[in-house]
Amino acid sequence: MLPRELRSRAARRARETGVSMGQFVRQSIERALQPASVKKGRFLDLPVYEGPGPSDVSSRVDDYLYGERRDLR
């Protein structure tokens, strides 16, 4: 059972996406029950690197990204 407003919004979204109300509800529940690291579209939440790293990254970010600084004069 869904409150009237929620049911109306869900039915509207189901029509917009071209699926039945039942299919929309099943897909929504599947998405809600996925582990956080698997949710589609949430790639920024995934770890990029899990190994050890240098302790001075914040102060030498340009060196790590672009290489050691050189005097260009």
Backbone bond lengths (Angstrom), bond angles and torsions (degrees), N, CA, C in turn:
res aa  C-N    CA-C-N  psi(-1)  N-CA   C-N-CA  omega(-1)  CA-C   N-CA-C  phi
1 M - - - 1.453 - - 1.521 108.67 -
2 L 1.294 115.05 135.10 1.459 121.57 179.52 1.515 109.49 -123.20
3 P 1.330 117.55 144.73 1.459 118.96 172.56 1.534 109.58 -59.84
4 R 1.308 116.38 149.98 1.463 122.45 -174.57 1.533 112.30 -52.14
5 E 1.318 117.86 -47.99 1.470 121.40 -178.11 1.527 111.58 -63.34
6 L 1.318 117.41 -42.77 1.463 120.89 179.49 1.525 110.31 -65.99
7 R 1.309 117.00 -42.17 1.466 120.69 178.03 1.525 110.60 -61.85
8 S 1.313 116.70 -41.54 1.459 121.21 179.61 1.533 110.74 -63.23
9 R 1.326 116.74 -44.97 1.474 120.45 178.70 1.520 111.33 -64.29
10 A 1.321 116.74 -40.66 1.463 120.69 179.53 1.526 110.54 -65.92
11 A 1.311 117.17 -43.05 1.465 120.87 179.55 1.527 110.27 -62.80
12 R 1.317 116.35 -40.76 1.463 120.65 178.38 1.527 110.58 -61.95
13 R 1.328 116.93 -45.68 1.471 120.68 -179.36 1.526 110.49 -66.04
14 A 1.328 117.40 -38.43 1.462 120.90 177.65 1.527 110.00 -60.35
15 R 1.334 117.02 -45.82 1.466 120.61 178.10 1.523 110.77 -61.66
16 E 1.343 117.15 -43.28 1.467 121.17 -179.15 1.528 111.91 -61.33
17 T 1.324 116.44 -35.47 1.465 120.24 -177.91 1.525 112.56 -93.71
18 G 1.328 116.81 -2.48 1.463 120.85 175.10 1.515 115.29 74.51
19 V 1.327 116.56 30.39 1.469 119.93 177.07 1.522 109.20 -123.47
20 S 1.318 115.01 163.81 1.461 119.25 177.49 1.533 109.35 -71.76
21 M 1.303 115.40 162.82 1.470 120.43 177.20 1.528 110.21 -60.68
22 G 1.327 117.53 -42.26 1.462 121.39 179.47 1.522 111.59 -61.80
23 Q 1.336 116.13 -44.82 1.463 120.23 178.95 1.526 110.56 -63.74
24 F 1.328 116.97 -41.36 1.461 120.74 178.50 1.535 110.93 -60.71
25 V 1.314 116.42 -44.17 1.467 120.70 179.56 1.531 110.33 -63.62
26 R 1.338 117.49 -44.82 1.467 120.66 178.82 1.522 111.55 -61.21
27 Q 1.340 117.07 -45.62 1.471 120.62 179.28 1.529 110.86 -62.57
28 S 1.317 116.42 -41.11 1.470 120.55 -179.53 1.523 111.06 -64.36
29 I 1.309 117.10 -41.90 1.465 120.88 178.87 1.523 109.89 -66.52
30 E 1.329 117.71 -42.74 1.476 120.98 177.52 1.529 110.54 -57.93
31 R 1.326 116.44 -46.81 1.477 120.02 179.42 1.521 111.11 -61.74
32 A 1.315 116.91 -42.19 1.463 120.92 -177.87 1.528 112.24 -67.19
33 L 1.330 117.02 -28.18 1.462 120.46 -176.62 1.522 114.19 -94.53
34 Q 1.328 118.45 -0.91 1.463 120.82 176.47 1.521 109.57 -69.60
35 P 1.331 117.39 145.87 1.466 119.29 173.92 1.530 109.63 -58.50
36 A 1.304 117.01 148.66 1.465 121.80 -175.34 1.519 112.75 -54.99
37 S 1.326 118.39 -36.69 1.461 120.00 -176.27 1.525 112.83 -77.41
38 V 1.330 117.95 -5.50 1.456 120.71 -177.84 1.519 111.79 -106.76
39 K 1.312 118.17 -12.26 1.453 120.75 -175.71 1.521 110.57 -57.32
40 K 1.307 115.48 132.12 1.456 121.14 -179.59 1.523 110.00 -68.01
41 G 1.319 115.28 142.46 1.448 119.91 178.22 1.513 114.09 80.68
42 R 1.299 118.20 3.75 1.458 121.42 -178.23 1.522 110.67 -112.47
43 F 1.340 117.41 36.84 1.454 120.51 -173.55 1.519 112.77 -61.12
44 L 1.315 118.80 -24.14 1.457 120.05 -179.62 1.521 112.20 -70.25
45 D 1.314 117.57 -17.22 1.454 121.45 178.61 1.528 112.33 -84.95
46 L 1.318 116.81 -11.01 1.457 120.11 -177.51 1.526 110.58 -82.95
47 P 1.323 117.42 141.99 1.464 118.83 177.53 1.523 110.22 -66.35
48 V 1.319 116.33 140.04 1.454 121.03 179.37 1.517 109.50 -91.60
49 Y 1.308 115.99 -41.78 1.458 121.06 -178.23 1.512 107.80 -143.77
50 E 1.304 117.29 130.12 1.458 120.56 -176.18 1.512 113.21 -112.72
51 G 1.326 118.96 4.39 1.458 121.55 -178.45 1.516 112.01 -90.02
52 P 1.325 115.98 -177.20 1.461 119.51 177.75 1.525 110.03 -69.75
53 G 1.291 116.74 154.60 1.463 121.55 179.30 1.510 110.52 -142.26
54 P 1.321 116.76 168.46 1.451 119.92 179.29 1.523 111.10 -66.13
55 S 1.314 115.93 151.08 1.465 119.95 -177.47 1.525 112.87 -84.55
56 D 1.335 118.24 -8.82 1.467 120.34 -176.53 1.529 113.09 -109.72
57 V 1.304 117.65 25.66 1.463 120.85 -176.72 1.521 111.70 -59.58
58 S 1.316 118.23 -43.51 1.461 119.40 -175.99 1.526 112.45 -63.75
59 S 1.314 118.42 -32.17 1.470 120.09 -179.45 1.532 112.58 -89.67
60 R 1.345 117.65 -15.85 1.467 120.17 -177.76 1.527 111.92 -125.51
61 V 1.322 116.86 30.93 1.457 120.97 -175.57 1.528 111.57 -56.40
62 D 1.322 118.79 -42.49 1.467 120.51 -179.84 1.520 111.41 -63.81
63 D 1.332 117.02 -39.65 1.467 119.89 178.09 1.520 111.11 -60.96
64 Y 1.335 116.45 -42.36 1.459 119.57 -178.95 1.531 111.85 -71.22
65 L 1.322 117.15 -33.78 1.457 120.14 -179.49 1.522 112.81 -79.37
66 Y 1.346 116.45 -41.58 1.454 120.04 -170.50 1.522 113.57 -114.77
67 G 1.307 119.23 -3.91 1.451 121.90 -178.58 1.522 110.85 102.34
68 E 1.294 115.34 170.05 1.463 121.09 -178.82 1.519 110.65 -59.64
69 R 1.308 116.13 144.13 1.466 121.51 178.53 1.527 109.11 -70.93
70 R 1.290 114.36 143.75 1.459 120.36 176.31 1.512 108.49 -130.65
71 D 1.288 116.25 145.02 1.449 120.85 176.61 1.529 107.67 -74.88
72 L 1.316 117.36 116.86 1.457 121.49 -174.99 1.526 113.25 -89.18
73 R 1.302 118.04 6.97 1.488 120.07 179.83 1.486 111.77 -88.08
